[in-house]
Amino acid sequence: MNIIGQVTVLPQLPDAIARLSELAYNLYWSWTPRAQALYQELDPSNWERFQHNPVRLLLEVPQQRLEAAAADADYLDRYRGVMADFDAYMGKKDTWISKNAAELAPVAYFSMEYAFHESLPIYSGGLGVLAGDHCKSASDLGLPFTAVGMLFHQGYFRQLFNKEGWQEEAYDELDLTTLPIKPALTPAGEEARVKVRIGERDVHLRVWSLTVGRIRVLLLDANVPENSEEDRRLTARLYGGNQELRIQQYVLLGVGGVRALRALDVPAQVYHMNEGHAAFLGLERVREAVETGLDFRTASEAVASSSLFTTHTPVPAGNDAFSYELMDRYLGKWPGLLNASREELYGLARHDQLWDGHWVPTFSMTVFALRMSRMANGVSELHGEVSRDMWKFLYEGAEAREVPIGHVTNGAHNLTFTSQAMRDLLSTVLPTDWTERLEDGEMWKGVEELSDAQLADVQLNMKREMISFVRGRLREQLTRNGATAAELAALGEVLSENALTIGFARRFATYKRATLLFRDKARLSRIVNDPQRPVQFVFAGKAHPADNPGKSFIQEIYRVSQEPEFRGKIVILENYDMNVARHLVQGVDIWLNNPRRPLEASGTSGMKASFNGSPNFSVLDGWWREGYDGTNGWPIGEEREYADLNVQDDADAYSLYQTLETQIVPLYYAPPQPDAEGRGGWRQTVRLTIETVSPRFSMQRQVIDYVRGYYLPLTRRGAAISANGAQRAREIAGWKSWVRQQWPHTTLTASANLPSTARPGQKVEVRATVNPAGIKPEELRVEAVLKRGDDITRVPLTAQGEGQYSAQVPLDGSGLYSVGVRMLPVIEGLSNDLEAGLIRWA
Ligand SMILES: *Cc1c(COP(=O)(O)O)cnc(C)c1O
């Protein structure tokens, strides 16, 4: 026919279910399976096809289905129930924040990636899930909170395996009209646009608004007609390009993000940088402050005083750094905008690195973020320690333990990853408001009342769902790759609901050692093929498109999964995403993780499995080093690192097999052996897993830790420093400049009256002579430092006049003490002793 025009007829929601549309635009549904079910029922096959996206579903659902649902009393009942819960959630006044931290200032949270749901693929892995979960719990707890990120219109990538098991990447252009986002509107009601200068061009950004419960996420999008074709691609792909693309994306996120907040008049006083990607937000905030008349240093002082930086990367090379030349190209105008010299600005972020055999100064995003914040943290206890050690070179003269980087151990958003069946079961033994008190460890003791049979029943159902999901996914993959009818028929034999099932899924970064399990294949085969006590494995994960070693790991697993002795017992699924993650963490019996210590900064997938009663079996790295208590899962290897990686891998693989053979498999297959209270055996491990991990590694606990440990202190500090036209910022900045100038002229000599041996409790005299070069005595701390093993004690020396200092220093314990004397300039109001960056040792 000759087409003379086209028109789309949109389905109309009947009045009785009109609010399905409103709900579709609030990601509340993403952690509410009952809400999802309302959409799924309308059109189950499209629900799958559209990645469980309710907005898209409502755009294409047949009108008759809507009419039928609106006339179905049972459907209406459930609809009203979900809406009532939703309204109660949204309208709640007595939130955790209102009761515990009402003085908290509004927080702006910046992250390069967010994982909220599979239908919005703007994430690559754990970092994104963490950010998405953080937003969800910020909403649950009632924080004044706005998140800022990027709308990647081609997402990360969709992963496909070819016939050889090699990863291929597909990029789908997202249709923004079908996503649960809306253009963000300015107070005047106009669609927000912001402009960011990059090099010689102005790049325009559209701002989208995504609603997550009670909070908002602003997503920046350069794919607008005002931009050149090249600039429109700046926000096409997450982690897609080279350094040139990255630096520009970081400018858009940091600078564009702050401008978006301003354009929308969003209140923000505390700024949280989730990883160094966001560090350029500091540039824009300093520029704003300079524009109000502050000098560069005062402005930096004020900005840093209300900023928190969370680092995630425990290897130096993983931290983004740019050459000065690249900085000049894209950010060359910034020193001028900030009234700073190039040296002064770049110097703040300077990290000298060995590149191609030469030491070159680089602009490190992490260093910049550390300098542009007054609080910083790693994401587990061990990672905090590793980070302090890694960045201690920035604090010359300091001990690693003094480096001002703390830690908040990550958590996961319980409701996003816990199956509805498990939630229903938990509701039978936990208080009615349990979903609002997830961090309450006492409350979770109620789990002990669940019987073996109740758990077994729910877990078997979750496992069946997972197996059916796995078979469906393999069917798609095989069909696409031209499988024979016999191969497709064999899918019915893939995975058994009676076998102990172990899951392993995450990004295929090589340090995660996805193939460690195959170090001794003969032994593995005996474990897998034990006729009485079979074990099976499900793998999934994406390798970064440029990571060929990671892709080889995938291929190796794929090949093993094709070998006759492992066929149907070891499988690897394509396209790991939040949907696959939910199925696996809910359906497997055990969750496996074997990273190379200490490179797993935290890890979170094992927490999600534990919420569903699947114990974690992992190297004692990241969160598991804190979470494992001897009853709630199993460790792999020891708390140590070998210098030789090969030896390390052997030792860890050996430990893995050994624990599996001698502990896990026997426990899993043992007939129920109740102890005196009737609570022994496998299901007791399951109960303890749920009971101990759910509260401590809830995202709710994590966000509360951030509020108490960082957001509230920064609320106070930010206000104090900025009061009266930033008077305190000016004083501190002036003082720092002055002491830095005087410091080279100071001198310190010291002596200690040490016997060759001493008794515990004995005191020794330590003396020092100081030339303070004009620095006031009350602004100089002179102290003895005693080191014994890992213990450090600091004892202040008292001024005796004329630059003389002394103290009687007690030697409290026994052992070898090393004694030193040092001085540092301090004034009241610093965030920590190392802030001035000056330490002089005698
Ligand atoms: C939880 C999660 C991760 C993180 O897994 P780790 O094992 O902590 O690395 C990555 N990707 C997805 C989709 C997840 O849900």
The ligand as a Tripos MOL2 file, in Angstrom:
@<TRIPOS>MOLECULE
LIG
   15    15     1     0     0
SMALL
NO_CHARGES

@<TRIPOS>ATOM
      1 C1         25.5770   -7.9200   43.0160 C.3       1 LIG1
      2 C2         25.9280   -7.8130   41.5870 C.ar      1 LIG1
      3 C3         27.2680   -7.6640   41.2070 C.ar      1 LIG1
      4 C4         28.4000   -7.6430   42.2030 C.3       1 LIG1
      5 O1         28.8460   -8.9510   42.4170 O.3       1 LIG1
      6 P1         30.1860   -9.2300   43.2390 P.3       1 LIG1
      7 O2         30.2310  -10.6900   43.4040 O.co2     1 LIG1
      8 O3         30.0220   -8.4920   44.5100 O.co2     1 LIG1
      9 O4         31.2780   -8.7160   42.4080 O.co2     1 LIG1
     10 C5         27.5570   -7.5570   39.8660 C.ar      1 LIG1
     11 N1         26.5930   -7.5720   38.9280 N.ar      1 LIG1
     12 C6         25.2920   -7.7270   39.2610 C.ar      1 LIG1
     13 C7         24.2750   -7.7410   38.1810 C.3       1 LIG1
     14 C8         24.9120   -7.8480   40.5890 C.ar      1 LIG1
     15 O5         23.6180   -7.9710   40.9100 O.3       1 LIG1
@<TRIPOS>BOND
     1     1     2 1
     2     2     3 ar
     3     2    14 ar
     4     3     4 1
     5     3    10 ar
     6     4     5 1
     7     5     6 1
     8     6     7 2
     9     6     8 1
    10     6     9 1
    11    10    11 ar
    12    11    12 ar
    13    12    13 1
    14    12    14 ar
    15    14    15 1
@<TRIPOS>SUBSTRUCTURE
     1 LIG1         1 GROUP 0 **** ****
